Amino acid sequence: MLPLAFLAAGLAFAAVPARTAEEDSRGLPLVPIDGTLEVEERARSVRLPLEWQGVGGGEVAARAATREWEALVRLVPEPGGARSLEAAVVWRVASEEQRIALSLSWPSEAASAVDRSLRFVELPSRGALRVERGTPLLVLSGGLLLSGGPGLSAARVERTPDGVRVTLFWDDASARPFSTFESCYEKLPQVPAGEHLSWGSFDPRTPRPFAPRAPGQVDRLRAEVFPVSAGAPFVPVVVERWPRGSRGAVVFTDHADRTDPEALRAVLWGRSGGSVSSGAAGFLGRGLKLTRTFFVHGKGGSLDDPESRRLADELALAGSEVALHSITDERDTRDSVRAGVAAVARWAPVTWIDHEPYTNCEAISAQGWQDRGPYGIRDVLAQSGIRWIWAAGDEGRGEPRVYDLFGGRPDEARAAIGPFPLDDRLWMFRSSLFFAPPEVLAAALSDAELLALEEARGLFVAHTYLGASARTTHSEEHRRFLAVRSAPSGELVIDPALDGALARIAEQVRLGRLASLTVSEAGDRLRALGDVEVSYRPDGAAEIQNRGAVDIPGLTLAVSVPPEVELSLDGAGLLSREDGEETTRIWFDLPAGGRAVLRAFHRLFPLPFFPYP
């Protein structure tokens, strides 16, 4: 990491020009790299070219500064001619920024990179690729390999007329989209039939792209640059997203609206009299996880109700997540929120999903994003242990389908998670509305759609209302959407078509192809992966290091080698291996601060991953 004292003292460069690779093997590797620093603040946007200077010992650095901030970018020599790229921006005064980016450009006739489906692909001549948290940055182009490390919020790779440009984002508002309603309505406005919860149709939101920076605050990022021998083979080692070889991940977030404890029990165990001994039916009966929200207080299915508390206990015992859907279904003040979260401490909730942000003023996407006033609660949530908040917007235009949050056009920003811009203790997650008659939901969860999610290494976060019954639902249209029905015995049972869809997911989980996760599990994992760094060593090995403070269980790597190549792992115990025709996938546990060294052999001969000159 870049020492702050080095920045504070200013830059005293040695009077030595930066040498090219032709002059010194410790100079800029193989080709010159042009750099540009961009900082966009509320007041202005600044783009400054970097001028490399020699600092001694083969290191080169560049400095850029304005009245508001000072930046330093260093290329530090490593064994074999590689360089670590260390960059930091130190804020001199209080500011509000929406983008901090470093663009690196160099000559090249072609470029390959890891795309959002985690495949190492060639970029088209006019193509661009944007990656967010959860997708590693790995770019091979023009005699250089650029591998991303900690501190990146996003990156963009694009072909230029004479080469390639890679933009590294410390921060970017597109990677943490956040907006708020300007008004709290007395009641939910009427919307046209078929436009369920189409909030944007009656109240456009106000974007809030700016993130505060305090004097002395430092933004850091790290990457590595490797010189590549022309024409020599490169074997990418790609960090995948999901644990223990799972290809895709499914997260169900079930909102507390109209909760009937009997209906919720039927959704969890198959029938309203169900329990752990009931057999394979429902979410918990099939071993699937659920982020289930509750109101803390109120009538019906709030946590004031003994049966709801029992269900919350069963959810937690099964590894699911008990989350909060506001405190009540009415407006709650700061003090009410503080007391409400404390009242449910036995479930240690870490996820908050706004209830009706158009009427509940304390919703984060209404007035709750503030830390003062009667309804400002962002600081209250963070102090109470909440770390995940819903972005209160749905992707996919309300269509009930398996929507991959990592999908979309390759060049567009598609962030599944992002930091809350006003408080880094809170992180936002996104979802897609999954609200339709149960037979429609079941059809959407088809084998073909689940396979497509797996092939894309994607993430589906469903926004559902499964715990309601006819007793709690007055709208005839919404009654068609109920996930439970009455059985001849008088019990409520889960709709058989929907339960069949859950069985399909459970089978994919059993086969190790899908991961069933909660919001906090998926979000925490994507965050932790940002601290994983893959380095290619001169001895031909690849070193995988967890530079973060969080353990990563079942870290999955995809290695572009056929089955006959042997892989050995030092520093961690190999849990399993899966062979494909051209790609082998392995997984192992990597603790916080841990490192593992991966080597490949073919017929007892070492096979280097990276072709050092």
C-alpha positions in Angstrom: 0.0 0.0 0.0 1.1 3.5 -0.7 2.5 5.2 2.5 0.6 8.3 3.3 3.7 10.0 4.6 5.2 9.7 1.1 2.4 11.7 -0.3 2.3 14.2 2.6 6.0 15.0 2.1 5.4 15.8 -1.6 7.3 14.2 -4.5 11.0 14.6 -4.6 11.8 12.8 -7.9 15.3 11.9 -8.7 16.6 13.9 -11.7 16.5 10.7 -13.8 14.2 10.4 -16.8 11.9 7.3 -17.0 13.7 4.8 -19.3 12.0 2.8 -22.0 12.1 -1.0 -22.0 14.7 -0.8 -24.8 17.0 1.1 -22.5 16.5 -0.7 -19.3 14.6 -3.9 -18.5 13.5 -2.3 -15.3 11.8 0.6 -17.1 8.3 0.7 -18.4 7.7 -2.9 -19.6 8.0 -3.4 -23.4 5.9 -0.5 -24.5 5.2 3.0 -23.1 2.1 3.5 -21.1 0.3 6.8 -21.3 -1.8 7.7 -18.3 -4.6 10.2 -17.6 -6.2 11.0 -14.3 -9.8 12.1 -14.2 -11.7 13.4 -11.1 -15.2 14.7 -11.5 -16.5 16.7 -8.6 -19.7 18.6 -8.0 -17.9 21.8 -8.8 -15.8 20.7 -11.8 -14.3 17.9 -13.8 -10.5 17.7 -14.3 -8.5 15.5 -16.7 -4.7 15.6 -16.3 -2.1 13.7 -18.3 0.5 11.8 -16.2 4.1 12.5 -16.9 6.3 9.6 -15.7 9.5 10.3 -14.0 12.3 8.1 -12.6 12.4 7.8 -8.8 15.3 5.5 -8.6 15.7 1.7 -8.4 13.8 1.3 -11.6 10.7 2.8 -10.2 8.7 5.4 -12.2 5.9 7.6 -10.9 3.6 10.4 -11.9 2.0 13.1 -9.9 -1.1 15.2 -10.5 -2.6 17.7 -8.2 -5.3 20.5 -7.9 -6.3 22.6 -5.0 -8.8 19.9 -3.9 -6.6 16.7 -4.2 -3.2 15.3 -4.9 -2.6 12.0 -6.7 0.4 9.7 -7.1 0.7 6.7 -9.4 3.7 4.4 -9.1 5.0 1.5 -11.2 7.2 -0.4 -8.8 9.6 -3.2 -10.1 8.9 -6.8 -9.2 10.9 -9.9 -10.1 11.0 -10.9 -13.8 10.2 -7.4 -15.1 6.7 -7.1 -13.8 5.5 -4.0 -12.0 3.0 -3.3 -9.3 0.8 -0.3 -10.1 -0.1 1.6 -6.9 -2.2 4.7 -7.1 -3.7 6.9 -4.5 -5.7 10.2 -4.3 -5.4 12.2 -1.1 -8.1 14.8 -0.6 -6.8 18.2 0.6 -10.3 19.8 1.3 -13.8 18.6 1.8 -15.3 17.6 -1.6 -18.1 15.8 -3.2 -17.0 13.5 -6.1 -18.8 11.3 -8.5 -15.9 9.8 -10.5 -12.2 9.1 -9.8 -10.5 7.3 -12.7 -7.1 6.4 -14.0 -6.9 5.7 -17.8 -3.9 3.7 -19.1 -3.3 3.5 -22.9 -0.7 1.7 -24.9 -0.2 0.6 -28.6 -1.7 -2.7 -29.5 -3.3 -4.4 -32.5 -5.5 -6.7 -30.4 -6.9 -7.1 -26.9 -8.4 -9.9 -24.8 -10.1 -9.6 -21.5 -12.3 -11.4 -18.9 -15.9 -10.5 -19.7 -18.8 -10.5 -17.3 -19.5 -14.2 -17.9 -15.9 -14.8 -16.6 -14.6 -15.9 -20.0 -11.3 -14.7 -21.4 -12.3 -13.4 -24.8 -11.0 -11.2 -27.6 -12.4 -7.7 -27.8 -13.8 -6.7 -31.2 -11.9 -4.0 -33.1 -14.5 -1.3 -32.0 -15.6 -3.0 -28.9 -15.6 -2.0 -25.2 -16.1 -4.0 -22.1 -17.2 -2.7 -18.6 -16.7 -4.8 -15.5 -17.9 -4.2 -12.0 -17.4 -5.7 -8.6 -17.4 -9.5 -8.9 -15.7 -9.6 -12.2 -11.9 -9.6 -12.1 -9.9 -7.3 -14.4 -7.6 -9.2 -16.7 -6.4 -7.6 -20.0 -3.8 -9.0 -22.4 -2.9 -6.6 -25.2 0.2 -5.3 -27.0 2.9 -7.1 -25.0 1.3 -6.3 -21.6 -0.9 -8.1 -19.2 -2.8 -5.9 -16.7 -4.3 -7.7 -13.7 -6.6 -5.8 -11.3 -6.3 -5.8 -7.5 -7.8 -4.3 -4.4 -9.5 -0.8 -4.6 -11.2 -1.2 -8.0 -14.9 -0.4 -8.1 -15.1 -0.9 -11.9 -13.0 -0.9 -15.0 -13.6 -0.3 -18.7 -11.5 -1.8 -21.5 -11.8 -0.4 -25.0 -10.1 -0.5 -28.3 -8.7 2.8 -29.7 -7.5 3.5 -33.3 -3.9 2.9 -32.3 -4.2 0.6 -29.2 -6.1 -0.1 -26.1 -7.3 2.0 -23.2 -8.1 0.6 -19.8 -9.9 2.9 -17.3 -9.6 1.9 -13.6 -12.2 3.5 -11.4 -11.5 4.1 -7.8 -15.1 5.3 -7.6 -17.9 5.9 -10.2 -21.5 6.9 -9.6 -22.5 4.4 -12.3 -21.1 1.6 -10.0 -23.3 2.7 -7.1 -26.5 4.1 -8.6 -28.6 5.7 -5.9 -31.7 8.0 -6.2 -34.5 9.1 -3.8 -38.1 10.0 -3.9 -38.7 13.7 -3.2 -42.1 13.3 -1.6 -43.8 11.0 0.9 -47.3 10.3 -0.2 -50.2 9.8 2.2 -51.2 6.6 0.3 -49.9 4.6 -2.7 -51.0 6.3 -5.9 -53.1 4.3 -8.3 -51.2 2.8 -11.2 -52.6 1.3 -14.4 -53.5 -2.4 -14.3 -50.5 -4.5 -15.1 -48.0 -2.0 -13.9 -47.5 -3.4 -10.4 -45.3 -1.2 -8.2 -44.2 0.9 -11.2 -43.0 3.6 -9.0 -41.1 5.6 -11.6 -44.3 6.1 -13.6 -45.7 8.6 -11.1 -42.7 10.0 -9.2 -39.4 10.3 -11.0 -36.5 10.0 -8.6 -33.7 12.4 -8.0 -30.3 10.9 -8.7 -27.7 11.4 -5.9 -24.4 10.6 -7.6 -22.0 12.5 -5.3 -20.0 10.9 -2.5 -18.4 13.1 0.2 -14.6 13.2 0.8 -13.0 14.6 3.9 -9.6 16.3 4.2 -6.9 13.7 4.5 -9.1 10.9 3.2 -7.3 8.6 0.8 -8.6 6.5 -2.1 -6.3 3.7 -3.1 -6.1 1.1 -5.8 -3.7 -1.6 -6.9 -3.0 -3.6 -10.1 -0.1 -5.4 -11.7 1.5 -5.1 -15.1 3.4 -8.0 -16.7 5.6 -7.9 -19.8 4.5 -10.7 -22.3 6.8 -12.4 -24.8 5.4 -12.0 -28.3 3.5 -15.1 -29.4 4.1 -17.1 -26.2 1.1 -18.9 -24.7 -0.7 -17.4 -21.7 -2.9 -19.5 -19.4 -5.4 -17.3 -17.6 -6.3 -18.0 -14.0 -9.7 -16.5 -13.4 -11.3 -15.9 -10.0 -15.0 -17.0 -10.2 -17.8 -15.6 -8.1 -19.6 -18.4 -6.4 -18.4 -20.9 -3.7 -17.3 -24.4 -4.3 -17.6 -24.5 -8.0 -21.1 -23.2 -8.3 -21.7 -21.5 -11.7 -24.6 -19.2 -10.8 -26.3 -17.9 -7.7 -30.0 -17.4 -6.8 -31.2 -15.1 -4.0 -34.8 -14.8 -3.0 -35.8 -11.7 -1.1 -39.3 -12.1 0.2 -41.0 -8.8 1.4 -43.2 -8.7 4.4 -46.3 -7.1 2.9 -49.5 -9.0 3.7 -47.7 -11.7 5.6 -49.8 -14.5 6.9 -47.7 -16.8 9.2 -49.6 -19.9 8.0 -48.9 -19.0 4.4 -45.3 -18.3 5.1 -44.9 -21.6 6.9 -46.4 -23.3 3.8 -43.8 -21.5 1.6 -41.0 -22.6 3.9 -42.0 -26.2 4.6 -44.7 -27.0 1.9 -47.8 -26.8 4.1 -49.0 -24.6 7.0 -48.6 -27.4 9.5 -45.1 -28.2 8.2 -41.8 -28.3 10.0 -38.3 -29.8 9.6 -39.9 -33.3 9.7 -42.3 -32.6 6.9 -40.1 -33.8 4.1 -38.8 -32.1 0.9 -41.2 -29.3 0.1 -40.9 -25.5 0.2 -37.8 -23.4 0.6 -36.4 -24.9 3.8 -37.7 -28.3 3.2 -35.7 -28.4 -0.1 -32.6 -26.9 1.5 -32.9 -23.5 -0.2 -32.1 -20.2 1.5 -34.3 -17.2 1.7 -33.8 -13.6 2.8 -37.1 -13.1 4.6 -38.1 -9.7 5.8 -40.4 -8.9 8.7 -42.0 -5.9 10.3 -40.8 -5.6 13.8 -44.2 -4.3 15.1 -47.7 -4.4 13.9 -50.6 -6.8 13.2 -50.4 -10.1 11.4 -47.0 -11.4 10.5 -44.8 -9.0 12.4 -42.3 -10.2 14.9 -44.7 -9.2 17.7 -46.5 -12.4 16.7 -45.4 -15.6 18.4 -45.8 -17.8 15.3 -43.8 -15.3 13.2 -41.0 -15.4 15.8 -41.0 -19.2 15.6 -40.7 -18.9 11.8 -37.8 -16.4 12.1 -36.0 -18.9 14.4 -36.5 -21.7 11.9 -35.2 -19.5 9.1 -32.1 -18.6 11.1 -31.5 -22.2 12.2 -31.7 -23.3 8.5 -29.0 -20.8 7.4 -31.5 -18.3 5.9 -31.6 -14.7 6.7 -34.0 -12.7 8.9 -34.1 -9.2 7.5 -36.2 -6.1 8.3 -38.9 -4.5 6.1 -38.9 -1.2 8.0 -40.1 -1.3 11.6 -43.8 -1.0 10.9 -45.9 -0.5 7.8 -46.4 3.1 8.8 -43.9 6.0 9.1 -41.3 5.4 11.7 -39.0 8.1 13.3 -35.3 7.8 14.0 -36.0 6.8 17.6 -38.6 4.2 16.6 -36.1 2.7 14.1 -33.3 2.5 16.7 -35.6 0.9 19.3 -37.1 -1.5 16.7 -33.8 -2.9 15.5 -32.7 -3.3 19.1 -35.9 -5.3 19.8 -35.0 -8.0 17.3 -31.3 -8.3 18.2 -31.7 -12.0 18.8 -31.7 -12.5 15.0 -28.9 -10.0 14.4 -30.4 -8.6 11.2 -27.9 -7.1 8.7 -30.2 -6.4 5.8 -32.9 -3.7 5.5 -35.4 -3.5 2.7 -37.5 -0.4 2.5 -41.3 -0.8 2.8 -43.2 1.5 0.4 -40.6 4.2 0.1 -43.3 6.4 -1.6 -45.3 6.5 1.7 -42.8 5.6 4.5 -40.7 8.7 4.9 -37.9 6.8 6.8 -37.2 4.6 3.8 -33.6 5.0 2.7 -34.8 5.9 -0.8 -37.2 8.6 0.7 -35.8 10.7 3.5 -34.0 7.9 5.4 -30.8 8.5 3.5 -30.1 11.5 5.7 -28.6 11.4 9.2 -30.8 14.1 10.7 -34.4 15.2 10.8 -37.3 13.1 12.0 -36.9 10.4 9.4 -33.1 10.4 8.6 -32.0 6.9 9.7 -28.8 6.0 7.7 -26.6 6.4 10.7 -29.1 4.6 13.0 -29.0 1.6 10.7 -25.2 1.5 10.5 -24.8 1.9 14.2 -27.4 -1.0 14.7 -25.4 -3.5 12.7 -27.2 -3.2 9.4 -24.8 -3.3 6.4 -27.0 -4.2 3.4 -29.8 -1.9 2.1 -32.0 -2.3 -0.9 -31.5 0.1 -3.8 -35.3 0.2 -3.9 -35.5 -0.3 -7.6 -36.0 -3.3 -9.8 -34.1 -4.3 -12.9 -35.8 -6.0 -15.8 -38.9 -3.8 -16.3 -41.0 -5.9 -14.0 -41.0 -9.0 -16.2 -41.1 -12.2 -14.2 -37.9 -13.9 -15.5 -34.5 -15.0 -14.3 -32.8 -11.7 -14.6 -29.0 -11.8 -14.4 -27.7 -8.7 -12.6 -24.3 -9.2 -14.4 -25.9 -9.4 -17.8 -26.8 -6.7 -20.3 -24.7 -5.0 -23.0 -21.0 -5.5 -22.5 -20.2 -1.8 -22.4 -22.8 -0.6 -20.0 -22.5 -0.2 -16.2 -24.3 -3.1 -14.5 -23.5 -3.1 -10.8 -25.1 -5.8 -8.7 -23.9 -4.2 -5.5 -22.3 -0.9 -4.6 -21.3 1.2 -1.6 -23.8 3.6 -0.2 -22.2 6.9 -1.3 -22.9 8.7 2.0 -21.7 6.1 4.5 -19.2 3.3 3.7 -20.6 1.2 6.5 -23.7 0.5 4.3 -23.8 -1.2 0.9 -26.6 -1.4 -1.6 -27.9 -4.4 -3.5 -30.2 -4.6 -6.5 -33.0 -7.0 -7.4 -35.6 -7.7 -10.1 -39.3 -7.9 -9.4 -40.6 -11.5 -9.4 -44.3 -11.0 -8.9 -46.8 -12.9 -10.9 -49.1 -15.9 -10.6 -47.2 -18.9 -9.3 -47.5 -20.9 -12.5 -45.9 -17.9 -14.3 -43.0 -17.8 -11.8 -42.6 -21.6 -12.1 -42.4 -21.3 -15.9 -39.8 -18.6 -15.6 -37.6 -20.8 -13.3 -37.2 -23.3 -16.2 -34.2 -25.6 -16.7 -33.3 -23.5 -19.7 -33.3 -20.3 -17.8 -31.3 -21.7 -14.9 -28.8 -23.2 -17.3 -28.4 -19.8 -19.0 -27.8 -18.2 -15.6 -25.1 -20.8 -14.9 -23.4 -20.4 -18.3 -23.2 -16.6 -17.6 -21.9 -17.2 -14.1 -24.7 -14.9 -13.1 -26.7 -13.7 -10.1 -30.5 -13.6 -9.9 -32.0 -11.6 -6.9 -35.7 -12.1 -6.9 -38.0 -9.5 -5.3 -41.0 -11.6 -4.2 -44.2 -11.5 -2.1 -44.7 -15.2 -1.3 -45.9 -15.1 2.4 -49.4 -13.7 1.7 -52.7 -15.5 1.8 -56.3 -14.8 0.8 -56.9 -13.7 4.4 -54.4 -10.9 4.1 -54.9 -10.0 0.4 -57.9 -7.9 -0.6 -57.1 -7.1 -4.2 -58.6 -9.7 -6.5 -55.7 -9.2 -8.9 -53.1 -9.9 -6.2 -55.1 -12.9 -5.1 -54.2 -14.5 -8.5 -50.5 -14.1 -7.5 -50.7 -16.0 -4.2 -48.1 -18.7 -3.8 -50.3 -20.8 -1.5 -53.7 -22.5 -1.9 -56.2 -24.2 0.4 -56.0 -28.0 0.6 -59.0 -30.2 1.2 -57.7 -30.8 4.7 -58.0 -27.0 5.4 -54.3 -26.5 5.5 -52.5 -24.0 3.2 -50.1 -25.6 0.8 -47.5 -24.2 -1.5 -48.6 -24.1 -5.1 -47.4 -27.3 -6.7 -46.0 -25.7 -9.9 -44.0 -23.2 -7.8 -42.8 -26.0 -5.5 -41.7 -28.0 -8.6 -39.6 -25.0 -9.7 -38.0 -24.9 -6.2 -37.2 -28.6 -6.7 -35.4 -27.8 -10.0 -33.3 -25.2 -8.2 -32.6 -27.6 -5.3 -31.4 -30.2 -7.8 -29.0 -27.8 -9.4 -27.7 -26.9 -5.9 -27.3 -30.6 -5.1 -25.3 -31.0 -8.3 -23.0 -28.1 -7.3 -24.1 -26.0 -10.3 -26.1 -23.3 -8.5 -25.6 -21.6 -5.1 -28.6 -20.8 -3.1 -27.6 -17.7 -1.0 -29.0 -14.9 1.1 -28.5 -11.2 0.3 -25.8 -10.9 2.9 -23.9 -14.0 1.8 -23.9 -13.0 -1.9 -23.1 -9.4 -1.2 -20.3 -10.1 1.4 -18.7 -12.6 -1.0 -18.7 -10.1 -4.0 -17.1 -7.5 -1.7 -14.5 -10.0 -0.5 -13.5 -11.0 -4.0 -12.4 -7.5 -4.6 -9.5 -8.1 -2.3 -8.3 -11.2 -4.1 -5.2 -10.7 -6.3 -3.7 -13.1 -8.8 0.0 -12.6 -9.6 2.0 -14.5 -12.2 5.5 -15.4 -11.0 8.7 -15.8 -13.0 8.9 -19.4 -12.0 5.7 -20.1 -13.9 3.4 -20.4 -10.9 0.3 -18.2 -10.1 0.0 -16.7 -6.6 -3.5 -16.1 -5.3 -3.6 -13.7 -2.3 -6.5 -12.6 -0.1 -5.5 -9.0 0.8 -8.7 -8.5 2.7 -9.9 -9.1 6.3 -12.6 -11.6 5.4 -12.2 -15.4 4.9 -13.3 -16.6 1.5 -14.6 -20.2 1.7 -14.7 -22.3 -1.4 -12.8 -19.8 -3.6 -13.3 -21.0 -7.2 -10.6 -20.6 -9.9 -11.1 -21.4 -13.6 -7.8 -22.3 -15.3 -7.6 -22.7 -19.1 -6.0 -26.1 -19.2 -7.3 -29.5 -20.4 -8.0 -32.5 -18.0 -4.6 -34.1 -18.6 -2.8 -31.1 -17.0 -2.0 -31.7 -13.3 -2.5 -28.8 -10.9 -0.9 -28.5 -7.5 -1.7 -26.1 -4.7 0.6 -24.9 -2.0 -0.6 -22.9 1.0 -4.2 -24.2 0.9 -6.0 -27.5 0.8 -7.6 -28.3 -2.5 -11.2 -29.1 -1.9 -12.2 -30.4 -5.3 -11.5 -30.2 -9.0 -13.8 -30.2 -12.0 -12.5 -30.9 -15.5 -13.9 -29.5 -18.8 -12.6 -30.0 -22.3 -10.5 -26.8 -22.2 -11.0 -25.4 -18.7 -10.4 -26.9 -15.3 -12.0 -25.4 -12.2 -10.8 -25.9 -8.7 -11.8 -24.6 -5.3 -10.3 -24.1 -1.9 -10.6 -22.0 1.3 -8.6 -18.8 1.4 -8.5 -17.1 4.8 -8.1 -13.4 5.4 -4.5 -12.5 4.6 -3.9 -15.9 3.2 -2.0 -16.9 0.0 -1.8 -20.0 -2.2 0.5 -20.9 -5.0 -0.8 -22.8 -8.0 1.4 -24.7 -10.4 0.7 -26.8 -13.5 2.4 -29.8 -14.9 2.0 -31.7 -18.1 3.6 -35.2 -18.1 5.7 -34.2 -15.1 7.1 -31.1 -16.9 6.2 -27.7 -15.5 3.7 -25.7 -17.5 4.1 -22.0 -16.9 0.9 -19.9 -16.7 2.6 -16.8 -17.9 5.3 -16.3 -20.5 7.9 -14.0 -19.0 10.4 -12.7 -21.5 
